[in-house]
Amino acid sequence: MSGRVRSRARREGMALLTVLLLVAVMSVIAVAVLDDVRFSVRRAANAETGSQARWYAAGAELLARRQVTRLLQADPVRTPLDPQWNGRILSFPIEAGTLSAVVRDGQACFNLNSVVDGVGEDLIANPDQAARLVALGQAVGVPESRMRPVAAALVDWLDADATTRPLGAEDGAYAGLAVPYRTGGVMLAEVSELRAVRGVDADLYRRLRPLVCALPTTRPAVLNVNTLTVDQAPLLEMLGEGRISPAMARAAILARPRDGWTDATAFWRQSALSGVTPSSAAVEQVGVLTRFFNLRVDVDYGGIHAVRTALLYARPSGEVVTVIQRWTLDE
């Protein structure tokens, strides 16, 4: 009798143990399922929030294009300075966050793609613009002996042929690196690509970066003298071919009338530049009309911070289009 009791107790104990084991397994499964559900909910919420932030940024870009359109309509020959737009930060409250946008002159720079001529992959060297890149480097304190190889290497990076220029660098110069790569053979899409060119280190890139750009054309950037800042004075030194000192360049920018220069001729005739006779190329690279505009939009929404940058182009027809768009900073 006692044996039957013990056997029954053992069976009941095993059944209880099995039930407890099943409960433990089901609890683990339930926790895993709930955790997956919570993750899926968070992921869906983040996706929805991110999507809404992108829509806000797209709306800000549309407003920026309309603002540029109004500037062109107000004066198609000279970009107005009033209302003040260059570098002005506009902030707007939005539901569960804020939005800010800033538009800047996008051609107050040396266009790195202008060291070559042509379109697509049919690119050839432009020695005059390569020389101006060397001059720009000198204006920011980089010795000519260092800038000439960099300019030549940039031409080789962009041009269509495989012939290495004097002081330049074609594919062979990069094939032996720890991580080998080849030259681009096309225009730069971003200024950051310059860091891949032989001879460009962190210090050189830091000096050049505020003054260079990669416009989607091989034409030189025309400087709007009405939007230049004192920090951009090296661009005028570059055009002066040694005849414009740093002090003269800064003085010329600070002498700008309140409403801006009426035309490029008035700029060159100012007293700060007396005695300077600009070359024909320098005259062609100075104006009072901006067609490329840089846009940055920052959106803080629902705990997410999104940055959208774009390059806007005002066509001669008056239409304003986005030619480059990023969800990152233009480094």
Secondary structure, 3 states (H helix, E strand, C coil): CHHHHHHHHHHHHHHHHHHHHHHHHHHHHHHHHHHHHHHHHHHHHHHHHHHHHHHHHHHHHHHHHHHHHHHHHHCCCCCCCCCCCECCEEEEEECCEEEEEEEEECCCCEEHHHHEEEECCEEEECHHHHHHHHHHHHHCCCCHHHHHHHHHHHHHHHCCCCCCCCCCCCHHHHHCCCCCCCCCCCCCCCHHHHHHCCCCCHHHHHHHHHHEECCCCCCCCCEECCCCCHHHHHHHHHHHCCCCCHHHHHHHHHCCCCCCCCCHHHHHCCHHHCCCCCCHHHHHCEECCCCEEEEEEEEEECCEEEEEEEEEEECCCCCEEEEEEECCCCC
